[in-house]
Amino acid sequence: MSEPSHPNRVLPLDVCTGSQYVNIMPQPVAHHWMEDVYAMMVGSVLIALGLAMLKEGALVSGGVAGLALLLARITHWQVGLLLGIVNLPFVILSHRTMGARFTAKTIFVNLILIILPGAMPLAMRGSGTEAPFAALVGGSVIGMGALALARHGAGIGGFGSVALWLFRARGWNAGRTMMLLDLLVLLASFPFLSDRQWLWSVASALSINGILFVWHRPGRYTGY
């Protein structure tokens, strides 16, 4: 066997033994159920915080979260309640495509999100969130919350269930899939927002999906 072109170079997670490289990548380790619960709680809090920031900034976003924000703007209903209602058909879809375990976790997350978005404005009262801050920071916070859920086999439901199913079944990038679905919601919201609000709403959707695009990709994570 010929010598490697760079005999002194050791690749990450590889060790050099003579003229051969041996991979010592650890095997995937399952999350403990307490880690799953903790991650779902943290992810839900982040998503609720992001939703509250977008609502305070009078913005919409993509996905079912954006649809719930749009319906809340029209009906003046509580965002979390609308999110739960909109998600019902997608929960059925997730049971068929992602299995009972994923669906049970998603239902748990949705029950938390029915309550938390209504409580967040009380903590943020008088904050006067501006549209740029709400779009960029709020969107990124929602993206990190969705990422935490995805890492532990859960989701918000809705378009996220579709995106996660396509990611697992076909390896489609979750961020790109969500962007396509988000575009439909953003186009539907256009008549109800000012031009400035709509553009910052687009920015919020890009912020959410940017997180998933960078970090939720095949081969980037071995835990389950």
C-alpha angles and dihedrals in degrees: 000000000000122000117261115259090243106035094173095050116096115194119223112281090006128105125205116230109182106302096344134080118220119200114225097182106154119242117254113271122209119240117248113245090246089056089052092052092047092049092048091051093048093044091050092050091051092049092047090049092050092048091050091051092050091047091049088051090051090240137135128210139191132286126027089315089060091044090053090050090050093049090046089054091052101038101026089228121145112279096225093052092049090048090055093048094047090048097056097091091043091053088058089050092049090053090056097042107028103029137243096291094056091044093051090052091047091052089050091052092048092051089055092047092052088064108030102059089057092052097046096072089058089059092043097044111146093010092122094207111208121223097246092050092044092049100046103031097031091047092049091048091053089048092053090048091051090048092053090052093047092051088059099045097261138105144187088252124231116072089356090066090053092047094048091048092052089046092054098037100042107008093246113165107259093214094055093046092051091048091058092049092043091055090065092054093046092051089051091052095051096092091053099051137062116249091256093049092048094051092050089046088057088050090053091053090049090050092052094047094041088066092051092042093057102037109023100069135124113277095014096101133030102186122101 
